[in-house]
Amino acid sequence: MITLDVMNSTEFQEYLNTAIHSYAESNVQSGNWSEQESISKAMEQYTQLLPDNEKTADNKLFTIRFEGEEVGVIWMALKPNNKGFIYDIKIKEDYRGRGFGKQAMGEIEKVAKEYGLKSIGLHVFAHNPLARSLYEKLGYKETSIVMAKEL
């Protein structure tokens, strides 16, 4: 069984360093950003979304643990109208494929209910079919699709 522990400042800094690079890379891979601008754009977005780091109001950042070991992170924001939004979930590479992502999603739903949320949204990059498949199995439905064509 996994636990979600509130992220401390050291864990947040470690998370932020990897998250910015990962988010930048995903946006380059998706064709949203050029490689040259990707890191600065990712840093800008994280600064806007988390101006007070792990203590930013209405944002819940957790370290996912299994038997005391850190296996990943999950970040959910509390939005107006009793809605939540999962900005990030990452399972460390060595722990993938063992059900930790599915368990973390179940645990974050419990946290959401404790805050009185009625729904949770998330974004998944098109180049990540494994994540998309997991979310569909957990009952998430598409609410919008963005399409692009290279010219």
N, C-alpha and C positions, 0 to 999 in steps of 0.2 A: 504494500500500500504506500502511496506517495503522500507527501504533505506539501502544502504551500506555506512557506515562511516569508513574512514581510522582508523585503530586500533591505539590507543595511547599506550604508554609504560606500563601503569598500566593494561590496558585490555590485552596487549600481555602477561604479566607475568601470569595473571590469566588463559589465554588461554593455555599457555605453560604447566603450572602445570597439567591441566586436560588432555591436548592432549597427553602428554608423557604417562600417565597411560592408556588412552584409546587405543593408538596405541600399547603399549606393550601388553595389554589384547587381542586385536584383533589378534596380531601375535601369541600369545600363543594358542588362540582358533582355529586359522587356522593351527596350528601344525608347524609353521615356527621357533618358538623360545621356549626354555624351560622357565618356570616361573622364575627360578633363574637368567637367563641372560636378561630377557625381558626389565626391566627398564633401565639397562645400555646400551643395544643396541638401545632402543628408544631414549634415551638421546643423544647418539652418532650420530644417524641419524638427529635429529633435530639440533644439533650443526653444522653438516656438511651442512645442507640445509639452515639454517638461522644463519650464523655466526655473523651477526650484528643485531640479533633479528628482530624486526619489521621494521628496516631500511635497511635490506639486499636488495641490488640492485636486480632489476628484480623480486621482490616478492611483491605481493599486498595482504595485510592482512586487512580484513574488519570486523567490527562488524555489524551484521544484526540487524536492529531495526524496530519495529512496534509501531507506536504512541509513539515514544521516549523510549520505553522499549527494552532492549537488549534481542533478541530472539535466537541469535546464532552467528556463525562466518563462514567466508569463506576465503580460502587462495588459490590464483592463482599465479603461477610463469610464467614469460614470458620466453619462450624458443627460441632457434634459428629457423630460417626458418618460422617466423611469426606463431609460435604455442604457445599455452598456455597449462598449466597443472594444474588442480585443485588438490592440495595436500590434502585439507581437507574442508569439510563442515559439520557443526554440528548445529543442532537445539536443543535448550534446551528441556529437557523432557516435561516440562509443556506446551510447545508450539507445540509439534509434532502433526501431523495429521490435521493441519489447513492450509496447503498449503504454509507455509513459505519457505520450502525447494525448492519447484517448483518456487516460486517467486524469491528467491535468485539466482537460476540457470539462470533465465531469465535476472536478473540484471547483473550478472557477464558476460553474453554474450554481453551485451551492453558495459561494460567496456572493454572487449576483443576487440570488434570492434573499440573502441576509440584508442586502442593501435595498430591497424592495424593487429591484429591476424586473421588468416584464419581458424584456427581450435583450438579446446580445447579437451584435453584428460583428463582422470581420471582413478583411480584404485578403484575397489570395491571388498571388501572381499566376498568370496563365501558364508559365513555364514550370509550375509546381503541381503536377497532376496527383502526386501522392497525398499532399496536404488537402487538395480539393476533394479527393475521394474520401478522406477521413471525415471532413466536415459534412459532406453529403450523408455519410453513414450515421453521423450524429444528429441529423435532422435539420441541418442548415440548408436554406433555399437561396437560390440566386435572386437578388433584388435589382441588379443592374449589370449590364455587360458592356464593357468598352471595347471597341474593335478598332483596328488600325490596318492600314495597307501601306507598304513601302513603295515609294515612287522612284 
